C-alpha cells in the first residue's frame, strides 16, 4: 500500500509474530474440520489463555497481563482476519464481552469470573438480539423481575455468537415495566436452571462459529449476578458498542488486504488469451482502485485505534468506521472473486469463503443503516 503504518512498535510486531505462529499451529490447519462440525473445540480457548491471548487488559490481580494498550487486541483482530478465521471470535471474548465485567462488575464478580476468562476455562457471550429486536435494543422483550433476594429472567435471544460454547453469558433484560430503556445486564452461567440452548443456527457463512438461540424460563439470577445498576444496562451497552464496532472495522480492513493480496497473486499466475490476467488494463485499474480505498480505510481505522487508546473514540466515529469498512469489504471481496473467474466460486479458493463471511459485517453490531442513523443524529438531522 501507499501509506506506511506507524501505529505499531517493534514490541507490537513481536507480539504479532507470536500470535501468528500460534494461529498457524493451533487454528488454521483445523479450519475445515471445525467448519464441518459447526463449532470450534472449547479447548482452543484454554490454549489461547496459556499464551496470554485472552483478555490481556485484565489486571494482574485477576490473572491478566494488565496491558492497557488496545493495539494488542487490534493485532489479534487483524491476524484472525488475515487468516480468514471467523470461528475463533477472540474479539467477542476479549474486546466486546470482557469490558462489561471489567468496567461494571464488583470485586466479587471480578474475582470469581475474570481469572476463568483469562485462562480460557470460561468462554464469554453477550445476549442482546431477539427475534423481534435486533439493532433496536429498546424493543427487546426479555424481562427480569426482582423477587427480593434474586431476579427471575424470562425471554428469548437469537443470533448469539458462542451460543453453544459459552460458559458465562451477559444477558440484557428489561427491569422496569413501561420504561424501554431501563434494563440490566445479568450474568447467566452454563449450568443455571432455566437456561436452554437451541441447536446451532445454520448460516451461509461463519460456519465454525456456534451461533444459537437462547431461552430463559423462570431462570433465577442471584442478586450478585447483576452488572452495576440493574436499570442502567442500556447506558452500559451504548458505552461499549463503539469498541465493538471499531473491532469489526479493524477486521474488515484486514480481510480486504487478504483478499487483495491473494487476488494479485492469482491474476499474475492465471493466463487468459496467452497472457496473465494481471496484464490487462481492466485488472490493473480494478486492483489500483481497491488498493487506494483499502489504504484510505486503513488510515482512518488506525487513527481510531489511537483514539481508542486515549479513550476519545466517539460513537459516531465508530459507526462511520464500521459501516464504511464493512461495505468496502463486501465490495472489494466481490471484485476480487470476479477477478478469479469461475475459480472464485469454488470452495477450494479462499476468496469464496471470504465472500460468504464478509456479508454479515454489514448486519451485526447494528446494521449499517443504523450506523448512518446514529451519524445523522449527531449531525442534528
VENJOWO-V754119 format. One record per pair of residues at least 24 apart in sequence whose C-alpha atoms are under 10 Angstrom apart, sorted by the first residue. I is the first residue (numbers start at 1). J is the second residue. D is the distance in whole Angstrom. If there is no record, write none. Layout:
{{I;J;D} {I;J;D}}
//
This chain:
{{1;257;9} {1;288;10} {1;291;6} {1;292;8} {1;294;8} {1;295;6} {1;296;10} {1;298;10} {2;291;8} {2;292;8} {2;295;7} {2;296;9} {3;292;10} {3;295;7} {3;296;9} {3;298;9} {3;299;8} {4;295;10} {4;299;9} {5;295;10} {5;298;9} {5;299;8} {5;302;8} {6;299;10} {6;302;9} {7;71;8} {7;299;10} {7;302;7} {7;303;8} {7;305;8} {7;306;8} {8;71;7} {8;72;9} {8;75;9} {8;302;10} {9;71;10} {11;72;10} {12;71;8} {12;72;7} {12;75;8} {13;72;9} {13;75;9} {15;53;10} {15;72;8} {15;75;8} {15;76;9} {16;72;8} {16;74;10} {16;75;6} {16;76;7} {16;78;9} {16;79;8} {17;75;10} {17;79;9} {18;51;9} {19;48;9} {19;51;9} {19;52;10} {19;53;8} {19;75;9} {19;76;7} {19;79;8} {19;80;9} {20;75;10} {20;76;8} {20;79;6} {20;80;8} {20;82;9} {20;83;9} {22;47;9} {22;48;8} {22;51;9} {22;53;10} {23;48;10} {23;76;10} {23;79;8} {23;80;8} {23;83;8} {23;85;9} {24;83;8} {27;80;10} {27;83;9} {27;85;8} {27;87;10} {27;88;8} {28;80;9} {28;83;7} {28;84;9} {28;85;7} {31;83;10} {31;84;9} {31;85;8} {31;86;9} {31;87;8} {31;88;10} {31;207;10} {31;208;8} {32;207;9} {32;208;8} {33;208;9} {34;87;8} {34;88;10} {34;207;8} {34;208;5} {34;209;9} {35;87;8} {35;205;10} {35;206;8} {35;207;5} {35;208;4} {35;209;8} {35;210;10} {36;207;7} {36;208;7} {37;207;8} {37;208;7} {37;209;10} {37;210;10} {38;87;9} {38;200;8} {38;201;9} {38;202;9} {38;203;10} {38;206;9} {38;207;6} {38;208;4} {38;209;6} {38;210;6} {38;211;9} {39;87;7} {39;88;9} {39;162;9} {39;164;8} {39;165;8} {39;200;9} {39;206;10} {39;207;8} {39;208;5} {39;209;5} {39;210;5} {39;211;9} {40;87;7} {40;88;7} {40;89;10} {40;162;10} {40;165;8} {40;207;10} {40;208;6} {40;209;7} {40;210;8} {41;88;9} {41;165;8} {41;208;10} {42;120;9} {42;121;9} {42;122;9} {42;123;8} {42;164;10} {42;165;6} {42;166;9} {42;167;10} {43;120;8} {43;121;8} {44;88;8} {44;120;8} {45;88;8} {45;89;10} {45;90;9} {45;93;10} {45;117;9} {45;118;9} {45;119;8} {45;120;5} {45;121;7} {45;122;8} {45;123;7} {46;116;10} {46;117;9} {46;118;9} {46;119;6} {46;120;4} {46;121;6} {46;122;9} {46;123;9} {47;119;8} {47;120;7} {47;121;10} {48;90;9} {48;118;9} {48;119;8} {48;120;7} {49;115;10} {49;116;9} {49;117;8} {49;118;6} {49;119;4} {49;120;5} {49;121;8} {50;118;9} {50;119;6} {50;120;8} {51;119;9} {52;118;8} {52;119;8} {52;120;10} {53;90;8} {53;94;9} {53;118;8} {53;119;9} {53;120;9} {54;90;7} {54;91;9} {54;93;8} {54;94;6} {54;95;10} {54;98;9} {54;116;10} {54;117;7} {54;118;5} {54;119;7} {54;120;7} {54;123;10} {55;90;9} {55;91;10} {55;93;8} {55;94;5} {55;95;8} {55;97;10} {55;98;7} {55;99;9} {55;102;10} {55;114;9} {55;115;10} {55;117;7} {55;118;6} {55;119;9} {55;120;10} {56;94;8} {56;95;10} {56;118;8} {57;94;8} {57;95;9} {57;98;9} {57;99;9} {57;102;9} {57;118;10} {58;94;9} {58;98;9} {58;99;9} {58;101;10} {58;102;7} {58;110;10} {58;114;8} {58;115;9} {58;117;10} {58;118;8} {59;102;9} {59;114;9} {59;115;10} {60;115;10} {61;110;10} {61;111;9} {61;114;10} {61;115;9} {62;110;7} {62;111;6} {62;112;9} {62;113;9} {62;114;6} {62;115;5} {62;116;9} {62;117;10} {62;118;8} {63;111;9} {63;114;8} {63;115;5} {63;116;9} {63;117;9} {63;118;7} {63;119;8} {64;114;8} {64;115;7} {64;117;9} {64;118;6} {64;119;9} {65;118;9} {68;309;8} {69;305;10} {69;306;9} {69;308;9} {69;309;6} {69;310;9} {70;95;9} {70;243;10} {70;305;7} {70;306;8} {70;307;10} {70;308;7} {70;309;6} {70;310;9} {71;302;9} {71;305;7} {71;306;8} {71;308;9} {71;309;8} {73;247;9} {73;305;10} {74;246;9} {74;247;7} {74;248;10} {74;250;7} {74;251;8} {74;302;10} {74;305;8} {75;250;9} {75;251;9} {75;254;10} {76;250;10} {76;251;9} {77;247;7} {77;248;8} {77;249;10} {77;250;7} {77;251;6} {77;252;9} {77;254;8} {78;247;9} {78;248;10} {78;249;10} {78;250;6} {78;251;5} {78;252;8} {78;253;8} {78;254;5} {78;255;8} {78;257;10} {78;258;10} {79;251;8} {79;254;8} {79;255;9} {80;251;8} {80;254;9} {80;255;9} {81;250;9} {81;251;5} {81;252;7} {81;253;9} {81;254;6} {81;255;5} {81;256;9} {81;257;9} {81;258;8} {81;354;9} {82;251;8} {82;252;10} {82;253;10} {82;254;6} {82;255;6} {82;256;9} {82;257;8} {82;258;5} {82;259;9} {83;254;9} {83;255;8} {83;258;8} {83;350;10} {84;251;10} {84;254;9} {84;255;7} {84;258;8} {84;259;9} {84;350;8} {84;351;9} {84;353;8} {84;354;7} {84;357;9} {85;206;9} {85;208;9} {85;209;10} {85;255;10} {85;353;10} {85;354;9} {85;357;9} {86;205;9} {86;206;6} {86;207;8} {86;208;7} {86;209;7} {86;251;10} {86;354;10} {86;357;8} {86;358;10} {87;161;9} {87;162;9} {87;205;10} {87;206;6} {87;207;7} {87;208;5} {87;209;4} {87;210;8} {87;211;10} {88;162;9} {88;206;10} {88;208;8} {88;209;7} {88;210;10} {89;124;10} {89;161;8} {89;162;8} {89;209;8} {90;123;10} {90;124;10} {91;244;8} {91;247;7} {91;248;9} {91;251;9} {92;123;10} {92;124;8} {92;125;7} {92;126;8} {92;161;8} {92;162;9} {92;244;8} {92;247;9} {92;248;10} {93;117;8} {93;118;10} {93;120;10} {93;122;10} {93;123;7} {93;124;5} {93;125;7} {93;126;9} {93;162;9} {93;166;10} {94;118;9} {94;123;10} {94;124;9} {95;240;9} {95;243;7} {95;244;7} {95;246;10} {95;247;7} {96;124;9} {96;125;9} {96;126;8} {96;240;7} {96;241;8} {96;242;10} {96;243;7} {96;244;5} {96;245;9} {96;247;8} {97;123;10} {97;124;6} {97;125;6} {97;126;6} {97;127;10} {97;168;10} {97;169;9} {97;170;8} {97;240;9} {97;244;9} {98;123;10} {98;124;7} {98;125;9} {98;126;10} {98;170;10} {99;240;8} {99;243;9} {100;126;10} {100;170;9} {100;185;9} {100;227;8} {100;228;9} {100;233;10} {100;236;8} {100;237;8} {100;239;10} {100;240;7} {101;170;9} {101;185;10} {101;187;9} {101;226;10} {101;227;7} {101;228;9} {102;227;10} {103;227;9} {103;228;9} {103;236;9} {103;240;10} {104;185;10} {104;226;9} {104;227;5} {104;228;5} {104;229;9} {104;233;10} {104;236;8} {105;187;10} {105;224;10} {105;225;9} {105;226;8} {105;227;5} {105;228;6} {105;229;10} {106;224;9} {106;225;10} {106;226;9} {106;227;7} {106;228;7} {108;224;8} {108;225;10} {109;187;9} {109;224;8} {109;225;7} {109;226;9} {109;227;8} {113;168;8} {113;187;10} {116;167;10} {116;168;10} {117;167;9} {117;168;9} {121;167;8} {122;165;9} {122;166;7} {122;167;5} {122;168;7} {122;189;10} {122;190;9} {123;162;8} {123;163;10} {123;164;10} {123;165;7} {123;166;5} {123;167;5} {123;168;6} {123;169;9} {123;190;10} {124;161;9} {124;162;7} {124;163;9} {124;165;8} {124;166;5} {124;167;6} {124;168;5} {124;169;6} {124;170;8} {124;189;10} {125;160;7} {125;161;7} {125;162;6} {125;163;7} {125;164;9} {125;165;9} {125;166;6} {125;167;8} {125;168;6} {125;169;5} {125;170;6} {125;171;9} {125;188;10} {126;157;10} {126;160;7} {126;161;8} {126;162;9} {126;163;9} {126;166;9} {126;168;9} {126;169;5} {126;170;5} {126;171;6} {126;172;8} {126;185;9} {126;186;10} {126;187;9} {126;188;10} {127;156;9} {127;157;6} {127;158;8} {127;159;9} {127;160;6} {127;161;8} {127;162;10} {127;163;9} {127;169;7} {127;170;6} {127;171;5} {127;172;6} {127;173;9} {127;185;9} {127;186;10} {127;188;10} {127;213;9} {127;214;8} {128;156;10} {128;157;7} {128;158;8} {128;159;9} {128;160;8} {128;170;8} {128;171;6} {128;172;6} {128;173;8} {128;185;9} {128;237;9} {128;365;10} {129;156;9} {129;157;6} {129;158;6} {129;159;7} {129;160;7} {129;171;10} {129;172;9} {129;213;10} {129;364;10} {129;365;10} {129;366;10} {130;155;9} {130;156;6} {130;157;4} {130;158;5} {130;159;8} {130;160;9} {130;213;9} {130;214;9} {131;156;8} {131;157;7} {131;158;6} {131;159;9} {131;213;9} {132;156;10} {132;157;9} {132;158;9} {133;157;9} {133;158;9} {134;158;9} {134;159;9} {134;363;10} {134;364;9} {134;365;9} {134;366;7} {134;367;9} {135;363;9} {135;364;8} {135;365;7} {135;366;5} {135;367;7} {135;368;10} {135;369;10} {135;370;7} {135;371;10} {136;366;8} {136;367;10} {136;370;9} {137;172;9} {137;173;10} {137;180;9} {137;181;8} {137;183;10} {137;234;8} {137;237;9} {137;238;10} {137;366;10} {138;173;10} {138;174;9} {138;179;9} {138;180;5} {138;181;6} {138;182;9} {138;183;9} {138;234;8} {139;174;10} {139;180;7} {139;181;9} {140;172;9} {140;173;7} {140;174;7} {140;180;8} {140;181;10} {140;183;10} {141;172;10} {141;173;7} {141;174;7} {141;180;9} {142;171;9} {142;172;8} {142;173;5} {142;174;6} {142;175;9} {142;183;10} {142;215;10} {142;216;8} {143;172;8} {143;173;5} {143;174;5} {143;175;6} {143;176;9} {143;177;9} {143;183;8} {143;184;9} {143;216;10} {144;171;10} {144;172;9} {144;173;6} {144;174;6} {144;175;5} {144;176;8} {144;177;10} {144;183;8} {144;184;8} {144;185;10} {144;186;9} {144;218;9} {144;219;9} {144;220;9} {144;221;9} {144;230;9} {145;173;9} {145;174;8} {145;175;6} {145;176;8} {145;177;9} {145;218;10} {145;220;10} {145;221;10} {146;175;8} {146;176;10} {146;220;10} {146;221;9} {146;223;9} {146;230;10} {147;220;9} {147;221;10} {147;223;9} {148;223;8} {149;220;10} {149;221;9} {149;222;7} {149;223;6} {149;224;9} {150;219;10} {150;220;6} {150;221;6} {150;222;5} {150;223;5} {150;224;8} {150;225;9} {150;226;10} {151;175;9} {151;186;9} {151;218;9} {151;219;8} {151;220;6} {151;221;5} {151;222;6} {151;223;7} {151;224;10} {151;225;9} {151;226;9} {152;194;10} {152;216;9} {152;217;8} {152;218;5} {152;219;5} {152;220;5} {152;221;6} {152;222;9} {153;186;9} {153;188;10} {153;194;8} {153;195;9} {153;215;10} {153;216;6} {153;217;7} {153;218;5} {153;219;5} {153;220;6} {153;221;7} {154;194;9} {154;195;10} {154;215;8} {154;216;5} {154;217;5} {154;218;6} {154;219;7} {154;220;9} {155;214;9} {155;215;6} {155;216;5} {155;217;7} {155;218;9} {155;219;10} {156;195;10} {156;196;10} {156;197;10} {156;213;7} {156;214;6} {156;215;5} {156;216;6} {156;217;9} {157;197;10} {157;198;10} {157;212;9} {157;213;6} {157;214;5} {157;215;6} {157;216;9} {158;198;9} {158;201;9} {158;211;8} {158;212;6} {158;213;4} {158;214;6} {158;215;9} {159;200;9} {159;201;8} {159;203;10} {159;210;9} {159;211;6} {159;212;6} {159;213;6} {159;214;9} {159;364;9} {160;200;9} {160;201;9} {160;209;10} {160;210;8} {160;211;5} {160;212;5} {160;213;6} {160;214;7} {161;200;10} {161;201;10} {161;209;7} {161;210;6} {161;211;4} {161;212;7} {161;213;9} {162;200;10} {162;209;7} {162;210;5} {162;211;6} {162;212;8} {163;197;7} {163;198;8} {163;199;9} {163;200;8} {163;201;10} {163;209;9} {163;210;6} {163;211;5} {163;212;5} {163;213;7} {163;214;7} {164;190;10} {164;197;7} {164;198;8} {164;199;8} {164;200;7} {164;209;9} {164;210;6} {164;211;7} {164;212;7} {164;213;9} {164;214;9} {165;190;9} {165;209;9} {165;210;7} {165;211;9} {165;212;10} {166;190;7} {166;210;9} {167;191;8} {169;214;10} {170;225;10} {170;226;9} {170;227;9} {171;214;10} {171;216;10} {171;226;10} {171;233;10} {172;230;10} {172;233;7} {172;234;8} {172;237;9} {173;230;9} {173;231;10} {173;233;8} {173;234;9} {174;230;9} {174;231;8} {174;233;9} {174;234;9} {175;230;7} {175;231;6} {175;232;10} {175;233;9} {176;230;9} {176;231;7} {179;231;10} {180;234;9} {181;231;8} {181;232;8} {181;233;8} {181;234;6} {181;235;8} {182;229;10} {182;230;8} {182;231;5} {182;232;6} {182;233;7} {182;234;7} {182;235;9} {183;229;9} {183;230;6} {183;231;5} {183;232;6} {183;233;5} {183;234;6} {183;235;9} {183;236;10} {183;237;10} {184;226;7} {184;227;7} {184;228;8} {184;229;7} {184;230;4} {184;231;5} {184;232;6} {184;233;4} {184;234;7} {184;235;10} {184;236;9} {184;237;10} {185;225;9} {185;226;6} {185;227;6} {185;228;8} {185;229;9} {185;230;7} {185;231;9} {185;232;8} {185;233;5} {185;234;9} {185;236;8} {185;237;9} {186;221;7} {186;222;9} {186;223;9} {186;224;9} {186;225;6} {186;226;5} {186;227;6} {186;228;9} {186;230;8} {186;233;9} {187;221;7} {187;222;9} {187;223;10} {187;224;9} {187;225;5} {187;226;6} {187;227;7} {188;216;10} {188;219;9} {188;220;9} {188;221;7} {188;222;9} {188;225;8} {188;226;9} {189;221;9} {189;225;9} {192;216;10} {192;219;7} {192;220;8} {192;221;8} {193;217;9} {193;218;8} {193;219;6} {193;220;7} {193;221;10} {194;218;6} {194;219;4} {194;220;7} {194;221;10} {195;219;7} {195;220;10} {203;356;10} {203;357;10} {203;360;10} {204;353;10} {204;356;7} {204;357;8} {204;359;9} {204;360;9} {205;353;7} {205;354;9} {205;355;9} {205;356;5} {205;357;5} {205;358;8} {205;359;8} {205;360;8} {206;353;9} {206;354;10} {206;356;8} {206;357;6} {206;358;9} {206;359;10} {206;360;9} {207;353;10} {207;356;10} {207;357;9} {238;315;8} {239;314;10} {239;315;8} {240;315;9} {241;315;8} {241;318;8} {241;319;9} {241;365;8} {241;366;9} {242;308;9} {242;313;7} {242;314;7} {242;315;5} {242;316;8} {242;317;8} {242;318;5} {242;319;7} {242;321;10} {242;322;9} {242;365;9} {243;304;10} {243;305;10} {243;308;8} {243;313;8} {243;314;9} {243;315;9} {243;318;7} {243;319;10} {244;318;8} {244;319;10} {244;322;9} {244;365;7} {245;315;9} {245;317;9} {245;318;6} {245;319;6} {245;320;9} {245;321;8} {245;322;5} {245;323;9} {245;361;10} {245;364;9} {245;365;6} {245;366;8} {245;371;9} {246;301;8} {246;304;8} {246;305;8} {246;308;9} {246;313;9} {246;315;9} {246;317;9} {246;318;5} {246;319;8} {246;320;9} {246;321;7} {246;322;6} {246;323;10} {246;325;10} {247;301;9} {247;305;9} {247;318;9} {247;321;10} {247;322;8} {248;318;9} {248;321;9} {248;322;6} {248;323;9} {248;325;8} {248;326;8} {248;361;7} {248;362;10} {248;364;9} {248;365;8} {249;297;9} {249;298;9} {249;300;10} {249;301;7} {249;304;10} {249;318;8} {249;319;9} {249;320;9} {249;321;6} {249;322;5} {249;323;8} {249;324;8} {249;325;6} {249;326;7} {249;327;10} {249;328;10} {249;329;9} {249;361;9} {250;297;9} {250;298;8} {250;301;7} {250;302;8} {250;304;10} {250;305;9} {250;321;9} {250;322;9} {250;325;8} {250;326;10} {251;322;10} {251;325;9} {251;326;9} {251;329;10} {251;358;10} {251;361;9} {252;294;10} {252;297;10} {252;298;10} {252;321;10} {252;322;8} {252;324;9} {252;325;6} {252;326;6} {252;327;9} {252;328;8} {252;329;6} {252;330;9} {252;358;8} {252;361;8} {253;293;10} {253;294;7} {253;295;9} {253;296;10} {253;297;7} {253;298;6} {253;301;8} {253;321;10} {253;322;10} {253;324;10} {253;325;6} {253;326;8} {253;328;8} {253;329;7} {253;332;10} {254;294;9} {254;298;9} {254;325;10} {254;329;9} {255;294;10} {255;325;10} {255;326;10} {255;329;7} {255;330;10} {255;332;9} {255;333;8} {255;354;8} {255;357;10} {255;358;8} {256;290;9} {256;291;9} {256;293;10} {256;294;7} {256;295;10} {256;297;10} {256;298;10} {256;325;9} {256;326;9} {256;328;8} {256;329;5} {256;330;9} {256;331;9} {256;332;6} {256;333;7} {256;336;9} {256;354;9} {256;358;9} {257;290;9} {257;291;8} {257;294;7} {257;295;9} {257;298;10} {257;329;9} {257;332;9} {257;333;10} {258;333;9} {258;350;10} {258;351;9} {258;354;9} {259;329;9} {259;332;7} {259;333;6} {259;334;9} {259;335;9} {259;336;7} {259;337;9} {259;350;9} {259;351;6} {259;352;10} {259;354;8} {259;355;9} {260;287;7} {260;290;8} {260;291;8} {260;294;9} {260;332;8} {260;333;8} {260;335;9} {260;336;7} {260;337;10} {260;351;10} {261;287;10} {261;291;10} {261;336;10} {262;336;9} {262;340;10} {262;349;10} {262;350;9} {262;351;8} {263;287;9} {263;333;9} {263;335;9} {263;336;6} {263;337;8} {263;338;10} {263;339;7} {263;340;7} {263;344;10} {263;351;8} {264;336;9} {264;339;9} {264;340;10} {266;336;10} {266;339;9} {266;340;7} {267;336;10} {267;339;7} {267;340;7} {267;341;10} {270;339;10} {270;340;9} {270;341;10} {277;339;8} {277;340;9} {278;339;9} {282;339;10} {283;335;10} {283;336;10} {283;339;7} {286;332;9} {286;335;8} {286;336;9} {286;339;9} {287;332;9} {287;335;9} {287;336;8} {287;339;10} {289;332;9} {290;328;9} {290;329;10} {290;331;9} {290;332;6} {290;333;10} {290;335;9} {290;336;9} {291;332;9} {293;325;10} {293;328;8} {293;332;9} {294;325;8} {294;328;8} {294;329;9} {294;332;9} {297;321;8} {297;324;8} {297;325;7} {297;328;9} {298;325;9} {300;325;10} {301;325;9} {315;371;9} {315;374;8} {315;375;8} {315;378;9} {316;371;8} {316;372;9} {316;373;10} {316;374;6} {316;375;5} {316;376;9} {316;377;9} {316;378;7} {316;379;9} {317;371;10} {317;374;10} {317;375;8} {318;371;9} {318;375;10} {319;365;10} {319;366;9} {319;367;10} {319;368;8} {319;369;10} {319;370;9} {319;371;5} {319;372;7} {319;373;9} {319;374;7} {319;375;7} {320;368;9} {320;371;7} {320;372;7} {320;374;9} {320;375;7} {321;371;9} {322;361;8} {322;362;8} {322;365;9} {322;366;9} {322;367;9} {322;368;8} {322;371;8} {323;361;8} {323;362;7} {323;363;9} {323;366;9} {323;367;8} {323;368;5} {323;369;8} {323;370;9} {323;371;6} {323;372;8} {324;362;9} {324;368;8} {324;371;10} {324;372;10} {325;361;9} {325;362;9} {326;358;7} {326;359;8} {326;360;9} {326;361;5} {326;362;6} {326;363;9} {326;368;8} {327;358;9} {327;359;9} {327;361;8} {327;362;6} {327;368;8} {328;358;10} {328;362;10} {329;354;9} {329;355;9} {329;357;10} {329;358;6} {329;359;8} {329;361;8} {329;362;9} {330;354;9} {330;355;7} {330;356;9} {330;357;9} {330;358;6} {330;359;6} {330;360;9} {330;361;8} {330;362;8} {331;355;9} {331;358;9} {331;359;10} {332;358;10} {333;358;8} {333;359;10} {334;358;9}}
//
